[in-house]
Amino acid sequence: MKTERARLIRQRTTTRLIFATILSVGLILPALTTAQSLQIANMAVPAKSFQMVIYPVAQQKGYMREEGLDERVIFVAPTTSIQAMLGGDVQFTGAGSSALVSIARGNTPLKVVVATNDRVLQWLVTRPEITNPKELKGKKIATTGVAAIATFMLKQILTKHGLDGNKDVIYLDVGQGNQLPALLGGGFDAAVLSVEQRYIALDKGMHEMFFMGNEVKNSWGTLATTDKLIKENPKMVASFVRATLKALRYIRQDKEGTVSALLKFSGVSRQQASRLYDDLIGTFTRNGAVDEETQKNDLNIIRQVTNSNESLPNVRAYDFSFALEADQQLNKMGWKP
């Protein structure tokens, strides 16, 4: 008991130190003036990726304020954001996949409440001489982890294309962000890449083998919160989700505005931001939810990641009622950006 208590104290202290650091370097993005009636909603963003631009857009366009919220967008690592939510320092996290893993491993009281994308934004890119999936047999693939979600998805894809995804290739963990250098350095035959890494690889003459979003039926970029917040403050959850859906509608409709927001959020060039928009906008959901088959597929991957014999029921991990209700409300209102 003393060991567990000490662990929890260390986690809580680490979280608070991170928040203090965030405050000191100005990574929280508060409104200049905040009415006392607004509720503060801390949103943890795991990366400056395109799908996460929804949350600063929801803030900058005033959608959160319209819903009675003062959203604070902060950058926190996925695992730490889960700890911060459970401690009450963060209300929402964009690390929904990490939340699912936490639910599967420890029955953690969390729910995914919004699915930003209905396709997986990962690519398998190979050296130019490898143009057929079967040519990957015996080859080395750079990943972010042999137990990473994308790695298990890739195993399914390779099996579908005639290989034994578990045995016929060699998966090696090169660390987050190191897949592209590993591929370009010549020591690896293929790599699982993000969209930004993919662009560089293709410009360097590498070959795109798969867009994983076309090969598997899974979600990506999910938003999670706690069961406690859903139970004790459903109004906040409903308001946050409704503002998120407003931002989702905005980015689908206004390319120029979204590109400008992405420039500020991620620091990419205008050309890169425009390229991202054109390539990925079709992967965004229209109502913030995915169907039951996709949910089941997601949880099957999580079961493999956690090496569990039992799959979670959809209702234990997902609650899209807020997103579906918000979508209906916005439709009834005839709301447009």
C-alpha positions, -999 to +999 in steps of 0.1 A: +000+000+000+028+024+009+045+016-025+013+023-044+007+055-025+042+067-032+038+059-069+005+079-071+022+108-053+051+108-078+027+107-107+007+136-093+038+156-086+052+149-121+019+160-136+018+193-116+055+200-125+046+195-162+017+219-159+039+244-141+065+241-169+037+246-195+025+277-178+060+291-175+068+287-212+034+298-224+022+267-241-013+271-226-033+293-250-059+311-228-083+337-241-072+372-232-103+379-212-124+351-196-158+357-182-163+342-147-192+321-161-169+301-184-157+267-172-120+260-178-115+228-199-079+216-202-073+197-234-042+176-237-028+173-272-002+146-278+013+160-310+011+189-334-004+167-360-031+178-385-060+161-369-052+178-336-056+213-351-094+209-345-089+219-308-070+252-313-095+260-341-124+254-317-108+278-293-097+305-319-130+305-337-149+310-305-168+277-306-157+268-271-167+302-257-201+298-274-205+266-254-195+282-221-160+269-220-125+284-217-105+258-235-068+255-227-048+236-253-017+220-238+010+196-251+014+165-230+027+130-237-001+104-240+006+084-209+010+115-188-022+130-201-041+099-189-026+103-155-035+140-155-071+132-164-074+107-136-060+133-113-085+160-124-058+183-139-070+176-175-105+171-186-099+157-221-070+141-241-064+135-278-046+103-269-076+082-272-057+051-283-036+053-251-069+056-231-081+023-248-049+006-238-053+018-202-089+006-201-078-029-214-049-032-190-063-019-158-100-014-163-093+024-161-126+044-159-122+062-193-143+066-224-135+076-260-162+102-269-151+115-303-134+099-333-117+125-355-107+102-383-122+070-397-090+060-414-055+052-400-031+079-409+000+057-412+019+046-443+043+017-451+070+031-473+098+009-488+131+013-506+124+020-543+134-015-555+107-031-533+074-028-552+055-059-542+044-069-507+058-104-511+092-089-517+092-078-480+098-114-469+128-115-446+132-078-447+136-053-418+108-028-411+114+003-389+086+009-364+079+029-333+076-004-313+070-041-319+039-037-297+028-004-313-008-003-325+004+005-361+026-026-360-002-049-352-023-033-380+006-039-404+008-075-394-029-079-405-022-061-438+008-081-447-011-113-440-039-101-462-013-097-490+001-132-488+027-130-461+027-143-426+026-109-409+039-124-376+069-143-390+079-133-425+093-098-417+115-084-390+100-055-370+125-033-351+118-004-328+139+025-338+122+050-315+095+077-321+104+099-351+134+078-361+117+056-387+125+079-417+162+083-409+164+045-405+149+040-439+169+067-457+201+055-440+199+022-459+198-001-428+161-009-432+140-020-461+107-004-451+093+019-424+059+028-409+057+065-414+034+094-404+021+117-432+049+143-427+076+116-428+059+101-459+063+133-479+100+135-473+104+098-481+086+101-514+105+132-523+137+112-517+126+085-542+111+059-518+082+038-527+047+039-511+036+004-505+004+010-484-018+037-471-029+018-440-062+037-439-072+019-471-062-015-458-078-017-424-111-004-410-100+014-378-103+049-363-075+074-356-072+106-336-097+099-309-108+121-279-112+106-245-124+117-210-131+101-177-162+082-166-162+105-136-166+137-157-193+121-178-212+112-147-206+144-126-205+170-154-222+158-185-229+194-195-192+201-199-187+169-219-216+178-242-205+214-246-169+204-254-180+177-279-204+201-296-177+228-300-153+201-314-179+191-340-183+228-349-146+229-355-147+197-374-174+212-397-153+243-401-121+225-412-141+204-437-155+236-453-127+262-450-094+251-464-077+285-463-087+291-427-076+256-417-043+260-434-037+293-416-045+277-383-022+248-390+007+272-398+003+287-363-003+253-346+024+231-361+049+255-377+049+237-411+052+257-443+021+269-462+029+245-490+031+216-466-001+226-448-020+228-480-006+194-490-017+179-457-052+194-461-057+180-496-044+146-487-062+141-453-094+161-452-113+131-466-103+110-436-122+132-411-155+119-398-187+139-404-203+134-370-174+126-347-182+089-344-174+056-360-196+025-365-196-005-342-175-026-366-147+000-365-150+001-327-147-037-325-117-037-349-100-010-327-105-031-296-093-062-313-060-044-320-059-032-284-064-068-272-033-078-292-013-049-279-021-058-243-018-095-250-052-102-235-074-132-241-106-112-239-118-083-259-135-053-243-172-048-252-177-016-272-198+000-245-170-003-220-146+018-242-167+041-262-195+066-256-204+084-289-238+095-276-225+131-270-212+133-306-243+119-322-266+142-301-244+172-309-245+164-346-283+161-345-286+194-326-264+213-351-283+198-380-316+209-365-303+244-359-290+245-395-256+255-380-228+263-404-194+278-399 
